[in-house]
């Protein structure tokens, strides 16, 4: 079996929004479990903008032009990677430096990747908040890993990113619980 590719520690996230203020999300077809927006590594794409354009096409079959991207910010996030993990030199943390974009698009046709995405759909902010609340319940231990995988909430790494985009509201205590559970899963394998 071939060795896993080394992660360079850079990722892009793309929040696709339609004219009705709905968001394109999908349940991850690969680990970790969770409903998510478009995401991927930047390295093979060259720039964060090009990665956002290409990952939107690869994961959901949505054509996004670089001119439609609005940069929300850059954020360090602890999160899993299928590649050999990137470890931040200053503190040994495992994760990625995310560049987060939002793209307002007209097309509402989703053609998800069979490998990476299942249950692709457009949802409003109330459903995103409900999925976020499910993730908080999982982080508190109120929902088993198996039940969460079968019917996931928002992928844990996306909670604070969605907060940064103003999509969900989570109080500091609940965010700390999610972050601790995410950190624990990174160290437990």
C-alpha positions in Angstrom: 0.0 0.0 0.0 1.3 3.5 -0.9 2.3 5.8 1.9 -0.2 8.6 2.7 0.6 12.0 1.1 2.0 14.5 3.5 -0.4 17.3 4.5 0.9 20.8 4.0 -1.4 22.3 6.6 -3.5 24.4 4.3 -7.2 24.1 3.6 -10.0 26.0 1.9 -13.6 26.1 2.9 -16.4 27.4 0.7 -19.8 28.3 2.0 -22.1 28.2 -1.1 -25.3 30.3 -0.7 -28.1 30.7 -3.1 -30.5 33.7 -3.7 -32.9 32.3 -1.1 -30.2 32.4 1.6 -29.9 28.6 1.7 -26.6 26.9 2.0 -25.3 23.9 0.0 -24.2 21.2 2.5 -23.6 17.5 2.3 -22.8 14.6 4.6 -19.2 13.6 4.3 -18.7 10.3 2.5 -15.4 9.9 4.2 -14.3 10.3 7.8 -14.8 12.3 9.9 -18.6 12.2 10.0 -20.6 15.3 9.7 -22.6 17.7 7.5 -20.2 20.1 5.9 -19.6 22.7 3.3 -17.1 22.4 0.5 -13.5 21.9 1.7 -10.1 20.7 0.5 -6.4 21.2 0.5 -4.9 24.2 -1.2 -1.6 22.7 -2.1 -2.4 20.9 -5.4 -4.5 23.9 -6.6 -1.9 26.6 -6.2 -4.0 29.4 -4.6 -6.8 29.4 -2.1 -9.1 31.0 -4.7 -8.3 28.3 -7.3 -8.8 25.6 -4.6 -12.2 27.0 -3.8 -13.3 27.0 -7.4 -12.0 23.5 -8.1 -13.2 21.9 -4.8 -16.7 23.4 -5.4 -16.8 21.6 -8.7 -15.2 18.3 -7.4 -17.4 17.9 -4.4 -20.8 19.3 -5.4 -20.5 19.9 -9.2 -21.1 23.6 -8.7 -19.3 26.1 -11.0 -18.0 29.0 -9.0 -16.0 31.8 -10.5 -13.2 33.3 -8.5 -14.9 36.7 -8.8 -17.9 35.3 -6.8 -15.7 34.4 -3.8 -15.9 36.7 -0.8 -13.1 36.0 1.7 -14.3 35.7 5.3 -10.9 35.1 6.8 -8.1 32.7 7.7 -8.3 30.5 10.8 -6.2 27.8 12.4 -8.4 24.8 13.1 -7.6 21.5 14.8 -8.9 18.8 12.5 -8.4 15.4 11.1 -6.7 14.8 7.8 -6.6 11.6 5.7 -3.0 12.5 4.7 0.0 12.2 7.0 -1.0 15.0 9.5 0.6 18.5 9.5 1.9 19.5 12.8 2.2 23.2 13.6 5.9 23.9 14.4 5.3 26.3 17.3 3.1 24.1 19.4 2.8 20.6 17.8 -1.0 21.1 17.1 -2.4 18.9 14.3 -4.6 20.7 11.9 -4.9 23.2 9.0 -4.8 26.9 8.3 -8.1 27.4 6.7 -9.0 30.2 4.2 -12.8 30.6 4.3 -14.9 31.9 1.5 -18.5 32.5 0.8 -19.9 32.4 -2.7 -23.4 33.6 -3.6 -24.4 31.6 -6.6 -27.5 31.4 -8.9 -27.4 27.7 -9.8 -29.2 25.4 -7.3 -28.3 22.2 -9.1 -26.0 20.0 -7.0 -24.1 17.1 -8.6 -22.2 15.6 -5.7 -19.1 13.4 -5.8 -20.0 9.8 -5.2 -16.9 9.3 -3.1 -16.9 12.4 -1.0 -20.5 13.6 -0.6 -23.8 12.0 0.2 -27.2 13.6 1.0 -26.3 16.9 -0.8 -29.0 19.5 -0.1 -29.9 23.1 0.3 -30.8 24.2 3.8 -31.7 27.3 5.7 -30.1 28.8 8.8 -32.6 27.0 11.1 -31.6 23.6 9.8 -27.9 24.5 10.1 -28.5 25.6 13.7 -30.3 22.3 14.4 -27.4 20.3 13.0 -25.0 22.4 15.1 -27.1 21.6 18.2 -26.8 17.9 17.3 -23.0 18.2 17.2 -23.0 19.9 20.6 -25.1 17.1 22.0 -22.6 14.6 20.5 -19.7 16.5 22.0 -21.4 16.4 25.4 -21.7 12.6 25.1 -25.5 12.7 24.7 -25.3 11.0 21.3 -23.0 8.0 20.6 -20.4 8.0 17.9 -22.4 5.4 16.0 -25.6 7.5 16.1 -23.8 10.6 15.1 -22.2 8.8 12.1 -25.6 7.5 11.0 -27.3 10.8 11.4 -24.6 13.5 11.7 -24.7 17.1 12.8 -22.3 19.7 11.5 -18.8 18.3 11.2 -17.1 19.6 14.4 -14.4 21.5 12.6 -17.0 23.6 10.9 -18.8 24.9 14.1 -16.4 27.8 14.7 -16.0 28.5 11.0 -19.8 28.7 10.6 -19.8 31.1 13.6 -17.2 33.2 11.9 -19.4 33.4 8.9 -22.4 34.5 11.1 -24.4 31.4 10.2 -24.8 29.8 13.6 -24.8 30.9 17.2 -23.1 28.8 19.9 -22.3 30.0 23.4 -18.7 29.9 24.7 -19.3 26.9 26.9 -20.8 24.8 24.2 -18.0 25.8 21.8 -15.4 24.8 24.4 -17.1 21.3 24.7 -17.0 20.8 20.9 -13.4 22.0 20.7 -12.4 19.7 23.5 -14.1 16.7 21.9 -12.5 17.5 18.6 -9.1 17.8 20.3 -9.7 14.4 22.1 -10.6 12.6 18.9 -7.4 13.9 17.3 -5.3 12.5 20.1 -7.2 9.2 20.3 -6.9 8.4 16.6 
